């Protein structure tokens, strides 16, 4: 299946409606030109789906390693149904990339397995800046938008368990 067809298929599926959806979004400032585009993609989905801006809390942290703490604080200190973490880690010439990716992945996985509020992983881990740009509104779509769609679907999933 071509990349364009994959992107179009993801856009064509109708999203469930979640009453009074409250979303927390934690955004890394590092690689901000990428994370801002991912954030905008997420906000565009919530706007398109008719969720009020006042139900979406956006906070920034310095980098991707801090996303885990930010998500934990968002869950503990606000009344949100779901949290999206947005970051961008671009491979460099040192092992730092591996440590950062491992830290944020393990941290978010731990929160998801131990908590009641889902945390959606919207962190790009790319080999170069062009790959990140392609995924932040470029030729491969916007992974921030996909994270927003996953957030809506996860809250709907949780609601369906309570029926």
C-alpha positions as CSV (number, residue, x, y, z in Angstrom):
1,X,0.0,0.0,0.0
2,X,1.4,3.4,-0.9
3,X,2.3,5.9,1.8
4,X,-0.3,8.4,0.4
5,X,-3.0,5.7,0.4
6,X,-2.2,4.9,4.0
7,X,-2.5,8.5,5.0
8,X,-5.8,8.9,3.2
9,X,-7.2,5.7,4.8
10,X,-6.4,7.0,8.3
11,X,-8.2,10.3,7.5
12,X,-11.3,8.6,6.1
13,X,-12.3,6.7,9.3
14,X,-15.0,8.6,11.4
15,X,-13.9,9.2,14.9
16,X,-16.2,8.4,17.9
17,X,-17.8,11.3,19.7
18,X,-16.8,11.6,23.4
19,X,-19.0,13.9,25.6
20,X,-17.1,16.5,27.6
21,X,-13.7,15.3,26.4
22,X,-10.8,16.9,28.4
23,X,-7.3,16.6,27.0
24,X,-3.9,17.4,28.3
25,X,-1.1,17.9,25.8
26,X,2.5,18.1,27.0
27,X,4.9,19.5,24.4
28,X,8.7,19.4,24.4
29,X,10.4,22.7,23.5
30,X,13.4,20.9,22.0
31,X,13.1,20.9,18.2
32,X,10.3,23.4,18.6
33,X,9.7,24.0,14.9
34,X,8.8,20.3,14.7
35,X,6.8,20.0,18.0
36,X,4.8,23.2,17.2
37,X,3.7,21.6,13.9
38,X,2.8,18.4,15.7
39,X,0.8,20.4,18.3
40,X,-1.0,22.3,15.6
41,X,-1.9,19.0,13.9
42,X,-3.4,17.7,17.2
43,X,-5.3,21.0,17.9
44,X,-6.7,20.9,14.3
45,X,-8.2,17.5,14.9
46,X,-9.9,18.6,18.2
47,X,-11.2,21.7,16.5
48,X,-12.5,19.8,13.4
49,X,-14.2,17.3,15.7
50,X,-15.9,20.2,17.6
51,X,-14.2,19.9,21.0
52,X,-14.0,23.3,22.9
53,X,-10.6,24.9,23.1
54,X,-11.2,25.3,26.9
55,X,-11.2,21.5,27.3
56,X,-7.7,21.3,26.0
57,X,-4.8,22.1,28.3
58,X,-1.4,22.6,26.6
59,X,1.8,22.8,28.7
60,X,5.5,22.9,27.6
61,X,8.5,21.1,29.1
62,X,12.1,21.6,28.0
63,X,12.8,18.3,26.2
64,X,11.5,14.8,25.5
65,X,13.0,13.3,28.7
66,X,10.8,15.7,30.7
67,X,7.6,14.5,28.9
68,X,7.1,11.7,31.4
69,X,7.1,14.0,34.4
70,X,4.9,16.5,32.6
71,X,2.4,13.8,31.7
72,X,2.4,12.5,35.3
73,X,1.8,16.1,36.6
74,X,-1.0,16.6,34.1
75,X,-2.7,13.5,35.2
76,X,-2.3,14.2,38.9
77,X,-3.0,18.0,38.9
78,X,-5.7,18.4,36.3
79,X,-9.0,16.7,35.4
80,X,-8.1,15.2,32.0
81,X,-9.4,12.1,30.3
82,X,-6.3,11.6,28.3
83,X,-2.8,13.1,27.9
84,X,-0.8,13.4,24.6
85,X,2.9,13.8,24.8
86,X,4.6,15.5,21.8
87,X,8.3,15.5,21.2
88,X,10.9,15.1,18.5
89,X,14.3,13.3,19.0
90,X,16.6,13.5,16.0
91,X,19.6,11.1,15.9
92,X,22.9,12.7,16.3
93,X,26.5,11.4,16.4
94,X,26.4,10.3,20.0
95,X,24.4,7.7,21.9
96,X,22.3,10.5,23.5
97,X,19.5,9.7,21.0
98,X,19.2,6.1,22.3
99,X,19.1,7.2,26.0
100,X,16.5,9.9,25.4
101,X,14.3,7.6,23.3
102,X,14.6,4.8,25.8
103,X,13.8,7.1,28.7
104,X,10.7,8.6,27.3
105,X,9.4,5.3,25.9
106,X,9.9,3.5,29.2
107,X,8.4,6.4,31.2
108,X,5.3,6.7,29.1
109,X,4.8,2.9,29.1
110,X,5.1,2.8,32.9
111,X,2.4,5.5,33.3
112,X,0.2,3.7,30.9
113,X,0.5,0.3,32.6
114,X,0.1,1.7,36.1
115,X,-2.5,4.5,35.6
116,X,-6.1,5.0,34.7
117,X,-5.5,7.9,32.2
118,X,-4.1,6.9,28.9
119,X,-1.0,8.7,27.6
120,X,-0.7,8.9,23.9
121,X,2.9,8.7,22.5
122,X,3.3,11.5,20.0
123,X,7.1,11.5,20.0
124,X,9.0,11.4,16.7
125,X,12.3,9.5,16.7
126,X,13.9,10.1,13.4
127,X,17.3,9.7,11.8
128,X,17.3,13.3,10.4
129,X,15.4,16.5,10.4
130,X,13.8,15.8,7.0
131,X,12.2,12.7,8.3
132,X,10.7,14.7,11.2
133,X,9.4,17.4,8.9
134,X,7.8,14.7,6.7
135,X,5.9,13.5,9.8
136,X,5.0,17.0,11.1
137,X,2.7,18.0,8.3
138,X,4.9,17.0,5.3
139,X,4.5,14.2,2.8
140,X,3.8,11.6,5.5
141,X,1.0,13.5,7.2
142,X,1.0,14.9,10.8
143,X,1.7,12.5,13.6
144,X,0.3,15.1,16.0
145,X,-3.0,14.7,14.3
146,X,-2.8,10.9,14.5
147,X,-2.0,11.2,18.3
148,X,-5.2,13.3,18.7
149,X,-7.2,10.7,16.9
150,X,-5.7,8.0,19.0
151,X,-6.6,10.0,22.2
152,X,-10.2,10.3,21.2
153,X,-10.4,6.6,20.3
154,X,-8.8,5.6,23.6
155,X,-11.2,7.6,25.7
156,X,-14.1,6.1,23.7
157,X,-12.6,2.7,24.4
158,X,-12.5,3.3,28.1
159,X,-16.1,4.7,28.0
160,X,-17.2,1.5,26.2
161,X,-15.8,-0.6,29.0
162,X,-18.0,1.2,31.5
163,X,-21.3,0.6,29.5
